[in-house]
Amino acid sequence: MKLTRVFLPSVLIALAIGLPVFAQDVGFYNIQYAATYDQNSTNDPQPDPDEPYQFYTQVSSGSSGTLLPTTTLSLSPGSNANVIYQAGANGLQFTQDFTTLSNLQGAFQLGNYTLNIQTSTPNSYNVPITLSDGEFPPVPTITGLTNATWGANGCLIVTNVTQPDEFNKVASSRILARRY
């Protein structure tokens, strides 16, 4: 069971609050650091042994137009990574995994980023985003399971589920704790 703490020091959400044209093209956008943990028993989660840290950025499409793959993220000075957005289920996204927090912070340094969003309407938006220092939230832990037990192989076994929503609440493969 993967559990992810997400540090979102700067998230901008474009909802229909005074952004009439923008809200039609773009649903939301973000950049974030994440820390991933494994929990496979009633014991506390442990850092993922392979890829405990992640940089993630996403642009979600709005109600009109299409996001174009020419959307770019200009990195903070000193960063040494390359972001190429890929089409995902909810728009455009980019993810890169790291074995240490210092490697993540070296590739994607704290500071000012610029998101250049391209849409088919055709509109273009240059959005400044600041990735600032802060703490990860507490590690989420799965506790108080009902209708579920931990299997010998570390899988969560859900039994006697009568409502589909009940299964989704208990058996989610990833839990995100977000700091806004």
N, C-alpha and C positions, 0 to 999 in steps of 0.2 A: 504494500500500500504506500504510494507516494504522497507525501505531505509537503507543501511548498509554502515558505514564508516569502512574501513579496514586499520588498521595500520600494515604495512609490513616493519618492521625495517630491516629485513634481508630475502630476497627472493633470492633463487638461481634457475636459470632457465637453464636447460641442453638442449641447442639447438645444432645443428650440427656446433659448432664453436670450433673445436679442441678437441672434445670429441668423437672420432669415435665409440668406442665400447659402451660407456655409452649412447650416443645419440640413439643407436639402441634399447636399453633395456628400457630406461626411458625418458619420454617426458619432465617432469619438476617435481619439488617438492617444498614445502613451509611449513612454519609455520607462523601463524599470530594471532594477536588480532583483534577483530571486535567489533564495537558498532552498534546496530540496532535501527532504529528510525521508527515510524509510521507517515505517512502523509495521512490523509483522507479528506482533504479539501484544499482550497487555502492557509490556514494558514501554518506557519512554521512546519516542522516535530517535533515530540516530542519523547523522549526516549521510547522504547518499555516498557510498564508497567510490563511485565512478565519476559522477558529475554533480558535485554539490552546489555549484554556483552557475548562474545564468544571467545573460543580458537579453532582454526581450523588448521588442517594439512592435506596435500594431496600429494600423489605421483601418477603421471600420467604415464601410460604405453607408451612405445615408439613403434617403427614400428616392432620390433621383440620380441619374448619371451612374457612371462606373468609375472606380478608381483605376488609374493607369499604372502599369509597372514602372513607369518613369519617375514615380514618386521617390524622393531621396531623403536621407537624413545626413546632414552635415555634422560631423563630430566636433566635440569640444577640442580646443587646441591641446596637443600632447597625446591625444588618443591615437592608437596605431591599429585600427581595425577597418574593415570594409563592410558596409551594410548594403546588401542587395535584397530588396523586398521580394517575397514570393507570394503568389496567390494562395489564400487559405480559405477556410470555410466561411469566415466572417470578414473578409477583406484582404488586406495585405499584411504580412507579418515577417519578422526576422527574429531568429533565436540563435544564440551562440553559447555553448556550454564551456565551463572552466573547472579545473580541478582545485583551484585556490581562489580565495577572495582577492589576494593581491594581483593575480593574473587577470581577473575580471576588471579590477580597478585600473590596471595598466593599459588594457585594451580600450576600455570605455571610461575615461576619466570623468570625475565630477566637473561640472561646468555648464557652459551654454552650448546647446545644440540648436540646429535649425531644421525643421521639417518642411520640405517643399512637396506639397500634396498636389498631384495632377489628376484632374478628372475629365471625363468625356463630355462634359456639358458645354463648352470647354472652360473650366475655371482652374485657376492655379492659386494656391495659398502658401505663403511663407509664414511659418509659425515658429516663434522662438520658444524653446523649452529649456528649463534649467534643471539639471540633475544635481541636487544639493546633498550635503552630508546629512546623515541621520542614522537611526538604528533600525534594524529589522524588528518586526513585532515578535512576540513570543511564538515559539514553535507550537503549531496546532497538534493536538493529541486526540486520538479516537478513544473515547471512554464510554462507560455506561451502555454497552451494547445490549439491545434486546432483539431477539430473533436472529442473532448472529453469534458466531464463535470464530476463534482463530484456528485455522487448520495447522497440521504438523509442518507443512511447507511454507508457512507464513502468509497464506491466502486467507482473506476474510470470507467465511462461509455464511451465507444468509439463508435462513430457513423460515418457513411459515409466513411468507410474504403474501398478503392479501390485496394490498394496494400498490400499484406501480410506483407512486411517489415515495412510499416507504422504502422500496429497494433503492431508489435514487439517493435518498438521504443517507442510508447506511453504507452502500457499496460504492460510493464515489471513489474513483481511482486517484483523484488529486484534490487536495483541499488547499485553498488559497486564503491566506490571511493578508489583507491589504492595508497599507497605511497611506492615507490620502493627505 
